[in-house]
Amino acid sequence: MRLLTELKRRNVVRIGIAYLVGSWLLVQAADLLLDIIGAEDWVLRSVVVLLALGFVPALIFAWAFELTPEGIKKESEIDRTRSITQHTAKKLDIVTIVLLIAAIGLLALDRLIPGLETAPPAPAKTVTGDPGHPAPATPAAASSVRSIAVLPFANRSNQDDDLFFTDGIHDDLLTQLAKVHDLTVISRTSVMEYRDSPKNLKQIGSELDVGTILEGGVQKVGERVRINAQLIDVATDRHLWAETFDRELTAENVFELQSEIARRIVEAVAVELSPEEERLLSEVPTQSLAAYEAYLKAREVFYGANYARSQEEAAQPYLEKAIALDPDYADAYVMLSTIYGQLYWRGIDTSAEMLKKYRDTLDRAMALKPDAPGPLRARANYYYRVENDYRTSLDLLHKAVAGAPGNVDIHGDLGLTLRRLGRFDESIRSFERALELDPANRFYHSILLETMNGARRWQDVIEHSVPLEDADPDDLDIQVTRAWALLNLTGDLKPLERVFERMNLVASTQFTSFSAYVHWLQRDYDGALEVLRGPVWQEVAETPTLGATRRMQIADVLRVTGDTEGAEALYERIARAGDELAGQALQVQVYDGGLAAIAWARLGENDKALDIVNGLVERVPPERDAMLQPDIYYNRAMVRGLAGDEAGAIADLEVALSVDGAFPRTSWDLHYDPNWDFLRDNERFAELATPDNLVRTKGP
């Protein structure tokens, strides 16, 4: 007790508290100052260590010495009756209170002001009006900092209704940065996974393989908008640039802010913009804030998770509203044309009225911005989907990618177009580039593997996909592609069977048909019917191609199990539907037309069947669409065989087994498929249906 009393009398406790509070404030000030001048991290650590080492000496000094009117003296030399420690204590209390108030104030700023919550705090300048061009911090090595991930912006408004606006600003900034040739910008799908992520920036940078990360927030307050952003070097955790913008909420200001942030980033990483890049960054898509917000609503809905037709239906009214508010809004026309293109491509609406709306919408976008990447890409999609003119589509995409080299979807479209032209290796490289820009994009991963499958690169498919046991249960397309590659390599049907036992089958998957087909190949006819009559298949029963595929598979099962009447009724329906394919997308004509021809052959109408398949061979040569070639020749082989022309069937099968395409055929198809049983006594067919690496599993 005596020691505690003496510590209080000599103000040792007060000195200790004042020292700790003062040291904390000093560390924060040093952190800020050292960050501004770009000092290395060890400097701040040294300051902390020195202050820690000084704590005990400060307490010893307070015990051994005392402040007197004559100066500092040893405590043992002072007459207790003349000591002023009580007066000194009051001064120390005041100093400590002031330091505590300063500490509380700094903590409040750290919590309440957007942009200060990430440690260490960056030097930020609030800009109103025209902010000018402050010199950026000295960048790190250009080889690392020119790859960037823009993390999802925080919604500072704390209003859920404003999240679409915040995400819209984020998306538009990504679009702006994608126009800069010397930057590699990670695309939306991959960065959105890090919204509210507990991972630190070094982890995120490592996972996305980038040298810099931009983070920030957006706040709408009344008629004003505030955007704060900070660019961080992942390797050093150093701020290359940070700034807060505060402007009146107008469409022009919003787009100017996006351009300004893009320029600040470019300056910070020492990239020099070309005159064309400067022009593209300066564009203002619309002067109407209401039109812009309607467009952002449409984009939020259209590009939401778990794509479905309902998203198009929900997005379309917002786009129509945006166009009504600003008839010169090119971006709104581009997205609306994309919706029309999807309707046609999937065969949902191929009417003359819909095609006219598609063309008119696209023409308007091109008239407004004939050289912009968005309209060029939309025009390329029209030539791809409607005209099937893949060379013109490719030329337009090359122009588009020149204006937006970091746009992942343009690279994806290049991949899709190149494979239609039979240029599979180039197509694969385009998808690989798309995945460099958007490594978490499941669609491009799936389409890359599908293209490798189409090019008969089975082993590459295996090496680029994870085993089923480690896969996401929703990752059906990738796992079916992997299982199909394993089948083509080994003849083992079990991996394909296990995929559909474990994965979540949904109606939107392009591989729905395989869920029943694997049962068919195993000659498990009851299992095939159970799947085909289940809820997933019911959902697609009336859609083009999948609906016809379902009816054909059911008809085949009924035929081989003895229900001739039921099979013929379905064959009749499939055959008659083939008469209504004029005006459909080319791939629908080929797939559904081939099924119609086989149905006519099953009904004994061989001349009708041959007219259809011969017409497809003539109208769709490899140079028009390489992807469709395996199916064209495989289906004609079936028709020829059913018509009694075994030699012609064998000739077509030899072609089908040799060409790349959407679903290349192998000897395993002939080995397992019950539909070829009528040719098994043919010696040449038996040779084609016996793979070199034959592995006996279920089957004939």
Sequence and secondary structure as in RCSB ss.txt:
>XXXX:A:sequence
MRLLTELKRRNVVRIGIAYLVGSWLLVQAADLLLDIIGAEDWVLRSVVVLLALGFVPALIFAWAFELTPEGIKKE
SEIDRTRSITQHTAKKLDIVTIVLLIAAIGLLALDRLIPGLETAPPAPAKTVTGDPGHPAPATPAAASSVRSIAV
LPFANRSNQDDDLFFTDGIHDDLLTQLAKVHDLTVISRTSVMEYRDSPKNLKQIGSELDVGTILEGGVQKVGERV
RINAQLIDVATDRHLWAETFDRELTAENVFELQSEIARRIVEAVAVELSPEEERLLSEVPTQSLAAYEAYLKARE
VFYGANYARSQEEAAQPYLEKAIALDPDYADAYVMLSTIYGQLYWRGIDTSAEMLKKYRDTLDRAMALKPDAPGP
LRARANYYYRVENDYRTSLDLLHKAVAGAPGNVDIHGDLGLTLRRLGRFDESIRSFERALELDPANRFYHSILLE
TMNGARRWQDVIEHSVPLEDADPDDLDIQVTRAWALLNLTGDLKPLERVFERMNLVASTQFTSFSAYVHWLQRDY
DGALEVLRGPVWQEVAETPTLGATRRMQIADVLRVTGDTEGAEALYERIARAGDELAGQALQVQVYDGGLAAIAW
ARLGENDKALDIVNGLVERVPPERDAMLQPDIYYNRAMVRGLAGDEAGAIADLEVALSVDGAFPRTSWDLHYDPN
WDFLRDNERFAELATPDNLVRTKGP
>XXXX:A:secstr
 HHHHHHHHTTHHHHHHHHHHHHHHHHHHHHHHHHHHT  HHHHHHHHHHHHHHHHHHHHHHHHEEEETTEEEEG
GGS GGG  HHHHHHHHHHHHHHHHHHHHHHHHHHHHSTT SSSS     EEES            HHHHTEEEE
   EETT  GGGHHHHHHHHHHHHHHHTT TT EE  HHHHGGGTT  S HHHHHHHHT SEEEEEEEEEETTEE
EEEEEEEETTTTEEEEEEEEEEE  HHHHHHHHHHHHHHHHHHTT    HHHHHHHT  S S HHHHHHHHHHHH
HHT SS  HHHHHHHHHHHHHHHHH TT HHHHHHHHHHHHHHHHTTS   HHHHHHHHHHHHHHHHH TTSHHH
HHHHHHHIIIII  HHHHHHHHHHHHHH TT HHHHHHHHHHHHHTT HHHHHHHHHHHHHH TT HHHHHHHHH
HHHHTT HHHHHHTS  GGGS TT HHHHHHHHHHHHHHH   HHHHHHHHHS   TT TTTTHHHHHHHHTT H
HHHHHHHTSHHHHHTTTSTTHHHHHHHHHHHHHHHTT HHHHHHHHHHHHHHGGG TTS HHHHHHHHHHHHHHH
HHTT HHHHHHHHHHHHHHS TTT GGGHHHHHHHHHHHHHHTT HHHHHHHHHHHTT  SSS   HHHHHH GG
GGGGTT HHHHHHTS TT    S  
